C-alpha cells in the first residue's frame, strides 16, 4: 500500500479520500462518469480515490458541485453535507474583493496576516487563479466565512 501524504494541504488526505469514495458510491455514478460530469481528468479522480492525493482547489470545487455537497463536507472538515446554493454563483475573486471592501482593507493589509507572499492576492486577481486549499482555508478563517462562501458557491457566509 502506498504511503499517504501528510496533512499539508489543509485537510486530511485520508478523510478526503474516504469522503470522495462514499460520495461517488452514493451518487450511483462511476468514477469515470463523475470525471466527465465535472470536467476533471479521470486520472485525478483515480489518484484521489486510490492514493489519497488531494487535488487543486479548482478541482475540489468542481467535485463538490458535481456531488452536490459542501466543500467542508467533501474535505472532511464537517459532517454537514448540505449548503444553500447561491442564487447567482460568484467567484473567489469577486468574493475576496467584496470582503476586503466591506472591511475597508487593502489586499496588502490582508496579506500581512497571511502565510503567503504579500503580493499573492494581487497575483491571483491578475491571473484569475485561485489559491491552494490550505491558503483558501486561511483566507476564509480570516474573514470568518465558509469555503463555499469564499468560492462563490453560496451567499450564506457561515
C-alpha positions, 0 to 999 in steps of 0.5 A, a space after each residue: 500500500 502506498 504511503 499517504 501524504 501528510 496533512 499539508 494541504 489543509 485537510 486530511 488526505 485520508 478523510 478526503 479520500 474516504 469522503 470522495 469514495 462514499 460520495 461517488 458510491 452514493 451518487 450511483 455514478 462511476 468514477 469515470 462518469 463523475 470525471 466527465 460530469 465535472 470536467 476533471 481528468 479521470 486520472 485525478 479522480 483515480 489518484 484521489 480515490 486510490 492514493 489519497 492525493 488531494 487535488 487543486 482547489 479548482 478541482 475540489 470545487 468542481 467535485 463538490 458541485 458535481 456531488 452536490 455537497 459542501 466543500 467542508 463536507 467533501 474535505 472532511 472538515 464537517 459532517 454537514 453535507 448540505 449548503 444553500 446554493 447561491 442564487 447567482 454563483 460568484 467567484 473567489 475573486 469577486 468574493 475576496 474583493 467584496 470582503 476586503 471592501 466591506 472591511 475597508 482593507 487593502 489586499 496588502 493589509 490582508 496579506 500581512 496576516 497571511 502565510 503567503 507572499 504579500 503580493 499573492 492576492 494581487 497575483 491571483 486577481 491578475 491571473 484569475 487563479 485561485 489559491 491552494 486549499 490550505 491558503 483558501 482555508 486561511 483566507 476564509 478563517 480570516 474573514 470568518 466565512 465558509 469555503 463555499 462562501 469564499 468560492 462563490 458557491 453560496 451567499 450564506 457566509 457561515 
